[in-house]
Amino acid sequence: MEERCVTRQLGVAVFAALLAPASTLPRLVAQGGALGWVALGAVFPLAALVAWRVKTLGEDGLAARLQGRIGALVRTIYYVWAVALCALTTGGCVDRLSQTDYASVPAWALALALTAAGTYLIRRGKGAFFRATEIFYLALLAVLAMLFVLSVVSPHWNRPRLPGAVAWRELGRGTLGCASVLSVGTLAAFFPRQPRRQGESPMWAWLAGWCAVTAGLCEVVLGTLGPRLATRLPLPFFVALQGLGIPGGFRRLEALGTAAWVLSDLTLLGLAALAAREIAGGRDRAVAPPLLAALLGGMFLSGPVVEGASTAVLAGNLLLGGVLPVVLSLRPRGKGGISCGRKQ
């Protein structure tokens, strides 16, 4: 019998997975000034709209709705997207670890360790992976709660002041960046799911929670470092953690944050690789290219390389994770799927 996910499993996985790229958003939203974190509120209605339209595609998964020659082409494009996300995820994680607590460890060793951990999670099956994400999610929530509490009592955090200087043009760029990260959550649309149970939170509620938490993280960074410094540092979120804590008590929080965020990277890596398998019709061998891409991405996709391709990454995420699913949801359905060409 086909193993179907419940809405909570997908919501937990998306929430945990998107915390990994969310760590790069403070630098982007800081360009909008001290109130740049409001970009997360601006982008939520668009995310809710995409989630609603994706839900109308049915419970069999987005790939099942893509039939015919054009549908096969779209599935191929989505498969390449999932493979690219695996490479970018591991590359970003290795780059972050190399700049923080593991500078002496070779990139290939970090990439190999991350890929091996991701492979272990994936080979145990989809059900085991989503059960593991529940544990990752709880661990990340515990760390987030600690960070928020310590930021409130920290003498280095300047609380938000209203009104503040807002650079509206740069704020728009930050909003696009937030939308690009949220678009990655569309990976969950490829998993067949059960009907939402009574009392179970819908996907838009999980997205709202992620937006609220990420806005809080951005505000902690902006309040600790200031918008000018946050735009210049490569990893402002983890640098800001150094300034949090209680004198004589909790210190070195950047080490805790770096370690915890690896769980988010593993969740995103597994989600993208398993989505690639769903796109390929559930074939187990379809996870090999994503995992190979993850290994190579960790070895060769350094921060400057990824930053140079940031425009292409942003556009690809918005198109494939936001625009295209909405367009597909508006097309009439053929027998057994969306009418995307002549059915083979």
Buried (B, 14 or more C-beta within 10 A) or exposed (E): EEEBBBBBBBBBBBBBBBBBBBBBBBBBBBBBBBBBBBBBBBBBEBBBEBBBBBBEBBBBBBBBBBBBEBBBEBBEBBBBBBBBBBBBBBBBBBBBBBBBBBEEEEBBEBBBBBBEBBBBBBEEEBEEBBEBBBEBBEBBEEBBEBBBEBBEEBEEBEEEEEEBEBBEEBBBBBBBBBBBBBBBBBBBBBBBBEEBEEEEEBBBBBBBEBBEBBBBBBBBBBBBBBBEBBBEBBBBBBBBBBBBBEEEEBEEBBBBBBBBBBBBBBBBBBBBBBBBBBBBEBEEEBBBBBBBBBBBBBBBBBBEEBEEEEEEBBEBBBBBBBEBBBEBBEEEBBEEBBBBBEEE
